């Protein structure tokens, strides 16, 4: 059970008829609603048959499961997921992925200092890895999220990447 408001599947189904009809559930904080809305609005422009099956938090970031092979829609999905890594899942403000210490059983969370408990504020912030903010298409092209441009841009593979 979450200790903060979450997005309601019924609301998404009402706001986006047909897109969330087959969704099993949505289990993310209300702070990520603008990310989901921006993803759906952008993806629908490129793939009117977009079908979202699930939205949930995993390792402190948003995960969206959907059916689309349309590249601009897939890039919109990647952008929303990547933006969630610095967006508080409670309020939508600037947040940090906080991971519990190794001796603790707890969920990773992306929270701002205001919504993190005193204990969570002491947790280490996840440092970006070499593939943070990157995705690869089925055709092999790499993209990275450019925060200044707020878009996915073509990129070289991550440093040290080999097939």
PyMOL commands that set and color helices and strands:
alter all, ss='L'
color gray80, all
select helices_A, chain A and resi 9-15+30-46+71-86+118-121
alter helices_A, ss='H'
color red, helices_A
select strands_A, chain A and resi 25-27+51-58+61-67+96-99+109-111+124-125+134-136+142-146+151-155
alter strands_A, ss='S'
color yellow, strands_A
deselect
rebuild
show_as cartoon
